[in-house]
Amino acid sequence: MTDDQTKTQQDPLHGVKLEAMLNYLVEHIGWAGLAGQVKVNCFRSDPTIKSSLKFLRRTPWARDKVEALYLELVTNEKVTRPPLALRQKKDKAADPWAKHKQDNQ
């Protein structure tokens, strides 16, 4: 394995597009939360994904902060979220029609 392959395997941002990171952050903490964490006007006044992407692609220090925030949230979510199988069991238990669906199958 070459050094380049090792670096890409160890890089948690490898393959994650900036737009996907921004959408994730907006979904989880909102524009106001994002503006509180990364103090730039594109998150504060009339924020849009398009304008934010344009700014972040031209401003390396802001992009670095957004990437760090994304990594922090993703890492914390992996630690605090239960495995998918447990979440699905919980969802089925909360479904008032679960017993009815099982009886009809």
C-alpha positions, -999 to 999 in steps of 0.1 A, spaced: 0 0 0 14 34 -9 16 64 13 -11 82 -6 -35 53 -1 -28 52 36 -34 89 39 -68 87 22 -79 58 43 -69 77 75 -86 110 64 -121 110 77 -131 137 52 -120 117 22 -149 114 -2 -172 139 18 -181 169 -4 -183 203 11 -219 206 1 -227 174 20 -209 187 51 -228 220 50 -262 203 45 -254 180 75 -245 210 97 -275 230 87 -298 200 94 -283 193 128 -275 228 142 -292 252 118 -279 284 103 -279 302 137 -259 275 153 -235 275 124 -231 313 126 -224 310 163 -196 285 157 -181 300 126 -184 337 126 -189 347 90 -216 368 73 -226 341 48 -241 322 78 -256 352 95 -274 373 69 -296 356 43 -278 323 44 -281 299 15 -261 268 6 -250 283 -27 -236 315 -12 -220 296 16 -203 272 -7 -189 300 -28 -175 317 2 -160 286 18 -143 275 -14 -125 309 -16 -117 312 21 -95 284 35 -96 294 72 -134 293 72 -135 260 53 -111 245 79 -134 256 107 -165 241 90 -146 209 84 -135 207 121 -171 214 133 -184 187 109 -158 162 122 -167 170 158 -204 165 153 -200 133 132 -176 118 158 -199 127 187 -229 113 169 -212 80 163 -204 77 200 -238 88 213 -261 72 188 -271 36 194 -264 10 166 -289 10 137 -304 -23 148 -313 -10 182 -328 22 167 -350 1 144 -363 -20 173 -371 11 192 -390 26 162 -410 -6 158 -419 -6 195 -431 30 192 -453 22 162 -489 17 174 -497 -4 144 -467 -27 147 -488 -56 161 -515 -51 135 -489 -52 107 -474 -84 121 -507 -101 123 -515 -94 87 -482 -108 74 
